[in-house]
Amino acid sequence: MDMDDTAREMEVVRVYRAAVGDLIGRLSTSVKFKQGELTVQLASAALRQELTYRRSSLMDRINQMLGYPAVKKIVFV
């Protein structure tokens, strides 16, 4: 992973947390981005189910906030 990849990963994680807000951001225990896939570990099964329903709109929002289509897939675990 080069510096551009690291910077991109940090930017996507920051934008994810901004997109979901403080509460969901705190309940996201691990957020990683690699090769277009955003993987989010959540502290609650109910929250995981809710975000799974909102996955497409969340991905659109993150990409819109970034200004380019970086996130191709979101996986909630």
C-alpha positions as CSV (number, residue, x, y, z in Angstrom):
1,M,0.0,0.0,0.0
2,D,1.5,3.3,-1.1
3,M,1.0,6.7,0.4
4,D,-1.8,7.5,-2.1
5,D,-3.7,4.4,-1.0
6,T,-3.2,5.2,2.7
7,A,-4.4,8.8,2.2
8,R,-7.4,7.6,0.2
9,E,-8.3,5.0,2.9
10,M,-8.1,7.6,5.6
11,E,-10.3,10.0,3.6
12,V,-12.9,7.4,3.0
13,V,-13.0,6.4,6.7
14,R,-13.3,10.1,7.7
15,V,-16.1,10.7,5.2
16,Y,-18.0,7.5,6.3
17,R,-18.0,8.7,9.9
18,A,-19.2,12.2,8.8
19,A,-21.9,10.6,6.7
20,V,-23.3,8.4,9.4
21,G,-23.0,10.9,12.3
22,D,-21.6,10.7,15.8
23,L,-23.7,7.9,17.3
24,I,-23.3,5.4,14.4
25,G,-19.7,6.5,14.1
26,R,-19.0,5.5,17.7
27,L,-20.9,2.2,17.2
28,S,-18.7,1.4,14.2
29,T,-15.9,-0.4,16.0
30,S,-13.7,-0.9,12.9
31,V,-13.8,0.8,9.5
32,K,-11.5,-0.2,6.7
33,F,-11.3,0.6,3.0
34,K,-9.4,-1.3,0.4
35,Q,-9.8,-1.6,-3.4
36,G,-13.2,0.0,-3.5
37,E,-14.6,-2.1,-0.6
38,L,-15.6,-0.4,2.7
39,T,-15.8,-2.9,5.5
40,V,-17.5,-1.7,8.7
41,Q,-17.6,-3.7,11.9
42,L,-20.6,-2.7,14.1
43,A,-21.3,-3.1,17.8
44,S,-24.9,-4.0,17.3
45,A,-26.7,-6.6,15.2
46,A,-29.8,-4.4,15.0
47,L,-27.7,-1.5,13.6
48,R,-26.0,-3.9,11.1
49,Q,-29.5,-4.8,9.8
50,E,-30.6,-1.2,9.6
51,L,-27.5,-0.1,7.7
52,T,-27.7,-3.1,5.4
53,Y,-31.1,-1.7,4.3
54,R,-29.6,1.7,3.8
55,R,-26.4,0.4,2.1
56,S,-27.0,1.8,-1.4
57,S,-28.0,5.3,-0.2
58,L,-25.1,5.4,2.2
59,M,-22.7,4.4,-0.5
60,D,-24.1,7.2,-2.8
61,R,-23.8,9.7,0.0
62,I,-20.2,8.8,0.8
63,N,-19.2,9.0,-2.9
64,Q,-21.0,12.3,-3.3
65,M,-19.2,13.7,-0.2
66,L,-15.9,12.5,-1.6
67,G,-16.6,14.0,-5.0
68,Y,-15.7,10.8,-6.8
69,P,-16.9,7.1,-6.9
70,A,-14.4,5.5,-4.6
71,V,-16.7,3.1,-2.7
72,K,-18.0,0.3,-4.9
73,K,-19.2,-2.0,-2.1
74,I,-20.0,-1.7,1.6
75,V,-19.8,-4.8,3.9
76,F,-21.2,-4.7,7.4
77,V,-19.9,-7.3,9.8
